[in-house]
């Protein structure tokens, strides 16, 4: 068996990589950043599939854009979903989660959105996309403009074995030629255009959109992101059920972002927004308490659609392997409207345990 490409031999020795399997495939996955490669990078049949880099966030547009970019950058809409990378293996398309697992759900649904002809013409292409919508098995909620199921949005492209991204013009040409779904691109700006950028962000905020990503047009060019006040309230509303599961800065960071955003746009104190923020916290925790009283546990319900039943079963096994068998329960798998509809629940273990104690009357020092 040939040796995996560098730096995977050293990563294996340092326990920064591990072998994974998917069907008949066996591959290596970086479990941590290693020697300049991000977590989620793969060694796939002697070729590297780069991981998708983490993107930092700015809290002030005027100062942030000037600090992050020395020259022009592209602005595109940020989509609230989960990040996948799509590539061709033999005669099939596979989709990777950000952590580098082959995802049975995303792999199953990719043919609904990406034509095989794209990879026939460009076999070494790697598509970076967001899969978003209410019927996804990873995140709660989704973009306000996706009302059912999921949609895919292509935002970057790479090539097997090559670090960095394709130029914006080449990516746009391929997306147009193969009719690929993409997020909105607002154009090319300079840091001195921050007021124009802020106006566009305000339009996103007013229409219930998440925010924007700014990208320097170079293979390894810098990227950063900025989100709307609406996004902060929405994130809290859908994740308040998980309050004790998440680090505290998940919530305080979003409140800080909202305060700085409102200050930069010069918006007066907004009583309606304050009510929405309070409701987001209390409604989420209230749902958890009611669920605990009814079922004796806190859990989130998920629903997603598969083209093939075997992929739905493979996805449940994938979740159990990652999260543990005790925290995942399948509720329904039935054919409906040309798809196999899977319904399952994920338990929220820490909050379940805490509510068990509090409903027994245990005292807690705080």
N, C-alpha and C positions, 0 to 999 in steps of 0.2 A: 504493500500500500504506500503511495507516495506521501512524502512529508507535507503537512499543510503549509501554506505560504506564511512568510514572516508578517507580523511578529507572533503568530499563534503558538509555535513551539515554546517560546519563553512565557507566553501568557498561560499556557497549560501548566507549566512548572510553578508559576506564581499563583496558581488557582484563580486567575482572572478570566478563564475561558472554560467552557465545558462542552461536551458532546451532547447533541440533541438528535432526536429522530422525528420524522414525519412520513408515515407510510413506508415506502422503501428507501427513503432518503436518510442519510446521516450527515450531519454537518456540525461545524464548530461555531460557537457563539461567544462573543466577549460579554462577560457579566459585569464588567466595570470598564471605565475609560482606561486605555493602555497605550502608552507610547504614541500619543497624539491621535489615536483612533477612538471614537466615541463608543460607549456601551451600545450593544446591539449590532455591532459590525459582525459580519459572517465570513467564514471561510467555506465557500460552497464549491465543491468539486475543483479544488485548487485555485479558485478565483475569489477575490475579495468583493463583498458587497458592503460598501461603507455604511455605517450607522448614520442616522439623521442627527445632526448636532443640536444640542440644547440652545435655545435662543433667549438672550437676556431681555429684560423689560425696562423701559424708561418710564418715569413717573411725571416728567415735565417735557413737553415737546420743544419749547424754545431752547432750553439748555441741553436737553438730551440729544436732539438731532445734531447740534453743533459739536457735542462731545463725541458722539459715536461715528460721525461721517465727516471726512475731509472733502468729499466731493459729492456728485450726484448719486441718487438712490431711487429705486422703484418702490412705489407704494401699492400694496394689494390688500384686499379684505382678508381678515383673519376669520377662519371658519371654526366653529365650536364643535369638534368631533374627536376622532382618534386617528393618529398618524399611522399610515401604512406605507410600505415600499413593495412595489409589484415588479416581478421579473419573470423571465421565461426559463423553465427547467424542462428540457426535452420538448414534449408536445403540449405541455400545460403551463398555465400561469399560476404562480404562487404569490401570496401576499404575506409580508412580514409585519409583525407588531413592532413598535418602537424598540422594545427590549430585544428583538431579534428572534422571536419565536415565529414559526410558520403558523398563521392563524387559520383554523378551519373555517371560521365564519367569513372572514374577508376573502379568503381564497375561493370559497363557494360563490360569493356574490360578484367578484371581479368581472366575470364575463357579461354581466348585465350592463357594465359601464365602459369597458375597454375592449376594442376590437382586436382579435388575434392578428389581423393584418398589420397592425402597428409593429408587433414583434417579429413578424415575418420579414418586414422591411428593415427593422432595426433590432436584431436579436440580442445585442448587448445593452439594450436600454434598461434603465431602472426608473420606474415612475414613482414619484413621491406624491402622496395624495392624502386627503382627509376624507374619512368615511363618517358621515354625520346624519343624524335624524333621530326621531324618538324610538324607533325600533332597532336599537343597537344594543349589544350585550355587554358593553363596557362602561358607558357613561350614562348618567341620568340626564334626561332632557336633550336638547339639541337646538339648532338654529331655528329662529322664529319662522323662517321661510321654508322649512321642510316640515310639512304637516303630518306625514306618515312614512313608514318604512325608513329607508336610508338613501342618501344620494352621495355620489363621489365627486370630489373636486381636486383636480390635478394642479399642484402649485410649484413643483420642481421636477427636474429630471437629472439623472446621473447616468454614468456608464459603468458596467462591470469592470472592476479592477482599477478604477480611476477615482481619485479623490476630487471632491468639488462638484459643482453643478454646471449644467449646460448654460450658455449665455441666454439672456432673456429673449433675444430675437429668434434664436434657434428653437427654444422651447415653445414660443408663441406660434412659430411656423408649423411645428409638429402638431400642436394642439388644434390648430385650424385645419390642417390637412386631414387629420383623422377624427375631426369633430369631437374632441375630448371635452368633457365638462370642466370648467375652470372657475375659480373665484374672480370677482371683479378686480381689474387692474385700473388704478386711478391715474397712472402716469409716472413720469420721471420728474423728480424734484431735487432741489438743493437745500441744505440746512437753513439758508436764509428765507426759504419759502414756508417757514413753519406756520405762519398765520393761515396760508392757503390750506396747508395740511390740517390745521386745527378746524377749519370750517368743514372740511370733508369728514373729520371725525365726529363733529357735532351732528352732521347729517346721519351718520351711522348710529349715533346714540339715539337720535329722535325716532329712528325706525327699528329699534330693538336689535341692533347688530353688535357683534362682540368687539370689534376693533380693527386694527391694521397691523401689517408686518411691513417693515422697511428693509430693502435688500440692495446692497451694493452689487453692481453687475460685473462680477468677476468670479472665476471658478471657486475660489476660497474666500469670496468677499464677505464682509461683515453683515450681520443681520441683527435687527432688534424689533421689539413689538411694543404696542401701546393699545390699551383697551379703554372702552367707554364706561361711563358711570352705570349705565343700564346693565352692562356685563357683570359688574360687581354685585349688584342686587340679585341678579339672576343666579349667579354662582352660589351665593349664600342661600337662596331659596331652595335650590335643588340639593344642597349638601348639608343643610342645617341638621338633617336627620343623623348625620355622621359626626356631630360636634366632637365627641370624645375620641373618635377614631383618627381625626386629622390633627396635624400640628396647629397650635394656636395661631401662628402667623398666616395660615390659610385664610382666616377670617379677618384678622387685624390688618393684614396686607391689603386686602380688598377695600376695607374701609378707608385706609390711608390713601390708596389710589383714587378713590372717589373724592375725598376731600381735596387732594391736590388738583384733580381734574376740574372740579367745580371752581376752584380758585383761579386756575389758568384761563378758563373760558369766561370768568367774570360773572358767573351765575349767582343770583341772590339766594339767600337761604330758602331752601325748597321744602316746605312742610310736607308736601305730597311724597317726595322722595324719602324723607325721614320716616313717614308712616310705612311706606313700602319696605324699608330696611328693617324696621322693627317687626313687621308682619312676616318677613322672610325668615327671621330667626325663630319666632314663636310658633309659626305654623309648622315649620319643619320638625321642631322638637315635639310639638303637639301630636303630629302624625306618629312619631316614634312611641310616645306614651300610649296612645290608643292602640297601636299595633301590639305593644307588649301586653296590655291588659287583655286583648282579645286572644293572642296566640302564645303568650308566654315568652316571646322573643321579638327582636326587632330585625326586620329584613326588608330588602328592596326587591320589587318585582320587575322582571325583564321579559320582553317579548321580542323575538327576531325571526326572520324568514330565511329559509334555506332552499336552494334549488334541489338539493339531494338530501335524503334522509340520513345517509351514512355520515355526511358532514356535520349534521346536527348532533349525532351521537358522538362523533370525534371531538366536537367542540366541548361538549359536557365533560368528556374525559380530560381534555386540555385544562378546563377550569378547575376540575378536582385536583389535578396534579399541581397546579399553581397555588390554589387557595385552601386545599384540604377538603376531604370528602364530607366532613361534618358541617361545612358552611355553605354547601350548594345542594339545592333540592330541585329536581325536575318535576314540573307540575303537568305539563301537557306537551305532546308532540303529535300533531295531526295535519293531514293534507288539507289545504284550503286555498282556493284561488290560484292553483298552479304552483304553489310553494308549500314547503313543510314549515308549519308555524310551531316554533319552540317557545314555551313559557317556563320560566324557572325563577327561583329566588336565591338571593345571596344574603346570608345572615350578617348582621352587624354585631360581631361578638363582644367588643368592649362595652358598647352601650347596653347590650342585653345583660351582661354580667353586672354592670353598675345598677341598672334598674331592678334587677333581682335583689340586690342588697338594699336599695332605697325603699322598695316596697315591703321589705321585711322589717324596716325600721332601724337599720344600722345607722350609727352616727359617724360622720366623717369630719375630720379636722380640715378647715380651709382657712 
